[in-house]
């Protein structure tokens, strides 16, 4: 080794000591929770296993407890784990933890507009309007129930056409669920074989793939660096533009045919509100917020429910005894001569328990979406500055052994009392909690009940492959959990 090399070593050592001292001083001053020591520029990247963000955070939960600090690049992120800690933040301190945190990929795509990734006045106005409009169009009411029942018939017809041929159910389920959102947003459903409809769903699938792969995760950890590096992660932005362009085309058609006195759907209502607010200098009702809000509703309302149903069908294949009990309950309460409706749910405690357990066990979005604190906050003995990003690790809530007797096994008894009646569990935070909880929860619950009950009323689910408990365990794909690829046959009952 030459003298120049020998001179560099002390410099590196001094730099490391300085960085560690600076990190320790900042952590102590801010009274941040404990966590692994970060490195310059990359933070705790080396502590995150490649493509396994959630698994890495789960290990840190075991090591550091229910609250710890992680560095995404130079910025600290606070991770909250377990039911009690997450509840204390999102419910007991809802106001302080009520802002949306940074998610660089979506921030680049949506730029702070719309509903899912907005803050301040934009979020307040969009959420209030969206809730009111969805309720007016029947969310949680009979009118939307009838839309779901109608779509169920189209879905069942597609399943009958298969003549018991084994099939991957992904696209049938996606099309059925997506059509409910299309009816609400655009005022019409699509035929399952329509090319524009299939293109729309392919864009959605590809977007989620790029969001959840390793490069997509790296973008959220080191956005400035990844923004300078070419690669497939950049496809997320062009795909988002494609989806927004499809929505914009629908908006233009609505503008040409708009009747101010007879709104047909969500887009019509938004356009009317834009006209009403034209003279208001503080309004947030503009085209960018319309496109971004529709984008959030379409993605959030399609993928989560269809993926939950995919998990559910695989679980029922794996546990035929559970499927048989559901068949018995359906035959006893509904029979074969009419459609299921939401009034049936109160008389079907086992179905309710199975659906809740499917959602808990599937754990589709284990990291949820980041929050941030709205003001300087003291929480569990630590000091969190305004704007600090907060990750509520919902998978640790849904797997909390203090709340679920067999947290890593599928067990409908988690939601049944000693008399076999349905019981709620507040730790079942599949829609998150607090001010940022999912506003489509009632619609989602309605869809899950009506779709799954109707499928089981008409079919027995079978497969030539014998699936195991290992097969049914959700597989982590980036930041989402999906079931394994599988095929099943819909055998008429």
Residue, then its C-alpha position, 0 to 999 in steps of 0.5 A: x500500500x502506498x503512502x497516499x493509501x495510508x493517508x486515506x485510512x485515517x481520514x475515513x476513520x475520522x469521517x466515520x467517527x464524526x458521522x457517528x457522533x453527529x448522528x448520536x447528537x441529533x438523535x439525542x437532541x431530538x429524543x428519537x426512538x432507538x434504531x440501527x446506526x445509519x451510514x452516510x447518504x444511504x442511511x439504513x439501506x444495508x439493514x434492509x434485505x433486498x426486496x424484503x422491506x417488510x421482513x426487515x422491519x419485522x426483524x427490527x420490531x423484534x430487536x428494538x420494540x414497538x417504536x424505532x427509528x430508521x433512516x431512508x437516506x439522510x432522513x429519519x423515519x419512525x416505525x410503529x409496531x403492534x396494536x397498542x402503539x399503532x392505536x395510541x398514535x392513529x386513534x388516541x392521537x389522531x390529530x397529531x398523526x393525521x397527515x400523509x407522509x412522503x412516498x417519493x414515487x407517488x409524490x412524483x406521480x401525483x404531485x400532492x394533488x387528489x386524495x390519497x397522497x395530499x395534505x392540508x386544504x387539498x386533502x380536506x376538501x377532496x375527502x369531504x367532497x368524496x365522502x359526500x358524493x360516494x354516499x349520494x351515489x349509494x355507498x353503504x346503501x341499497x342502490x350500490x348493493x344493487x350495482x354489486x348484485x348486477x355485476x355479480x351476475x356477469x361474473x357468475x356467467x363468466x365462471x359458468x362459461x368455463x365449464x369447470x375448466x381450471x383457471x387463474x381467477x385473477x382477471x375475472x375478479x379484477x374485472x368484476x371489482x373494477x366495474x363497480x368503481x367504473x360505474x361510480x366514477x364513469x357512470x358505466x360498466x365495461x364488458x369483460x372482453x372490451x379492449x379499452x377495459x383490459x388495457x386499463x387493467x393491464x396498466x394497473x397491474x404493471x404499475x403495481x408490479x413496478x411499485x413493489x419490485x426492488x427498484x421501486x422500493x429503492x426509489x422510496x428510500x433514495x429518491x434523489x439517487x434513483x431519479x438520476x439512474x435509468x431503469x425500469x423503475x422510471x416506467x411507473x411515471x409513464x404508466x401513471x400518465x397513461x392511466x391519468x390520460x384514460x381518466x382525462x378522456x372520460x372527463x372530456x366526454x363528460x364535459x361535452x354531455x354534462x347536465x348540471x341538474x342530473x349528475x350521472x356519476x362522480x366525475x359529473x359531480x366534480x365538474x359541477x362543483x368546479x363550476x360552482x367554485x369558479x369564483x372562489x380563490x381558495x377552491x381546490x376543485x380543479x382538473x388536477x385534483x379531479x384526475x388525481x382523486x379518480x386515480x386514487x379511487x380506481x387503484x385503491x378500490x380495484x386492487x385491494x378487493x380483487x386481491x383479497x378475493x384471490x386470497x380468499x378463494x385459495x384459502x377455501x381451496x386449501x381448507x375444504x371443511x371451511x368451504x363446506x361450513x360456508x355452503x351449509x350457512x348459505x343454504x340455511x339462510x339464503x337457499x338457491x332461489x334468490x340473490x344474497x343481500x346485505x340483510x343476510x349478513x347479520x344471520x351469517x356469523x361464520x361468513x362474516x368471521x371468515x371474511x374478516x379473517x381472510x382480510x387479516x391473514x392476507x394482510x395485503x398492504x403490510x406497511x400501509x401508507x406513510x403518515x407524518x406528524x402535524x406538529x412537534x409531538x411528544x409520543x411514548x417518551x420521544x420527541x417527534x418534529x413536525x413533518x417526521x414521516x411515520x410508518x405504521x406497520x399494520x402487519x404487526x397489528x394483524x399479527x399481534x399475539x396479544x390480540x390474536x390467539x394464532x396470529x400466523x395461522x388462518x383461524x376464523x375463530x379470531x372473530x367468533x365468540x363462544x356461542x359461534x356469533x360474530x365478534x369484532x376485534x379492534x386490532x383488525x385494522x385492515x383499513x387503517x384507523x384514525x383520520x386517514x382510514x380508508x373512506x371506501x371501507x363500507x363499499x369494500x365490505x359490501x363487495x367482499x360479502x356479496x361477491x364471495x357469498x354469491x360465488x359459494x352459493x353457486x359453486x364448489x371450488x376445487x383443484x387437482x392440486x392439493x394446496x398446503x398451509x405453506x402455499x396459503x401463507x401470503x407471499x411478500x412481493x415488494x410492499x404488497x402481499x399476494x397469493x401464489x399463482x394458482x388455478x381452480x375449477x368452479x363446479x356448479x352446485 
